[in-house]
Amino acid sequence: MRVSQSQSMKPETAAKKLGILLESAPEDFREGVVTRDELNALLADPPEWLQVLRREGPHPRTVVAAKLGISNSGLARGGITEPLTTAEIKALLVAPPQWLVQERATQAAVRAEKIRVAERDAERTARQAGGGGGGAGV
């Protein structure tokens, strides 16, 4: 009989999966390993410390970028190198500096282009599936 062992991960990996900044997590979380079952339990029923971190921050770069609607590269171009709290992110959204306005416009253009390309590819696939072949009808 085989006993299944739950996968374990480093605290850094678990923090990324939870969308939190590792340095802000409790010491017992930072010090050990996290099993897949423990991670699933944290996701299903987050303890108070995790709820507070997710709600108030400080947040890791990927979360900050997502909340601002820009890329991680856009954060760097804007000079944001440190984690931000939810309050700091809201302040930037209420009175966006010029770099943030530009980065949000850039991100919107990138999303629009991805949609355009996906629609074009879907149309091509549909034409090919329809047996149109695209050959000359002589």
N, C-alpha and C positions, 0 to 999 in steps of 0.2 A: 504494500500500500504506500502510495506516494503522498507525502504531506506537502501541500503547496506553500511556498514562502512568498509573502507579499514583497513586491518590489520596494526598494527604498531609494531615496534620493537625498542629495545634499540640501541643506537649508536654503541655499541660494536658488536652486531649481524650484523648490517648493514655493519660495517667496514670489518668484516670477509667475508661477502658475496661479498664485493667489492674487497677483496684481498689487503686491505691497513692497515697500522698501525694507529689505532685510534688517538694516541697522535700527529700524524702529520697532521691530518685533521683540517680544519678550526674550530674555536670555535663554530660557529653556528651549525655545524654538530655534534660536540661532546656534546653540551648542551641539545639538544632536543630529540624528538623521530622521527623516520623515518617511514613513511608509506610505504606499499608495492608499491603503485603508485609512490612515490618519489624514491624508490630504483630502480624500473623499468626505470624511467626517467633517473636516473644517469647511469644505465647500457646502455641504448639506445643512450644517447647523453651526454657523460661525460663532465663536465665543465673542464676548464683549470687546476684547482687545482688537480682534480682527475687524469687527464692525466699525469701531472707532477709527482705526487706521484707514479703512476703505472710505469712510465718510469724510474724515478731516485731513488725512495725510500725515506727514509728507508723503508724496506720491513719487514713484520711480518715473524715469524719463518717458517710457512708453505710455504710461497712464497720463502724464502731463500733456504729451503731444496729442493723444486721443481726445482729451477733454478740451484742448484748445482747437482741435480740428486741423492740425498740421502734422508734418512728418517729424521724425526725430532729427533729421538734418536741419529742418526749419528751426527747431529749438536751438541748435548750435549756431545757426546763422543769426538768430536773434540774441545770442549771448547768454542764453539760459543754460547754465552748466550745473546748477544745484537743484535738488528736489524742491518742489513747490507744494504748499499746502492747498487745500480746497479754497480757502479764503483768498490766497494769492492768485490762484487761477481765475476765480470769479472777478477779482479786481481787474485783471488783464482783459477779461471778456467785456466788462462794463465800460472800460475806457481803453480800447485797444491801441497800443502804440503802432506806428506806421509799419514796423517790421512784421507785426502780427497780421495786420490787414493784408500786406503783400503775401505772406506765407499762406494765409487762408485762401486767397485768390489763386495762388499757384496750386494748392491742393485741390481746389474745386476744378481747375482746368485739367489736372491729372485724372481725377475721377471721371470727368466728362469724356475724356479721351479713351479711358478704359471701357466705358459703356459703349462708345462709338465703335471701337474695335470689336468688342464682343458681339454687338448687333451685326456688324459686317460679316464676321466669321459665321454667325448663326445663319445669316441669309445665304452665304456661300454653301454651307453644309446642306441647307434645305434645298437649294437648287440642284446640288449634286445628288441628293437622295431622290429627287423627283425625276431622275433619269434624263435631265436636260442635256447632259453631256457637253453642251456648249460648242458642238461642231457645226460646220457650215452645212446648210440644208440644200445641197445641189441635187 
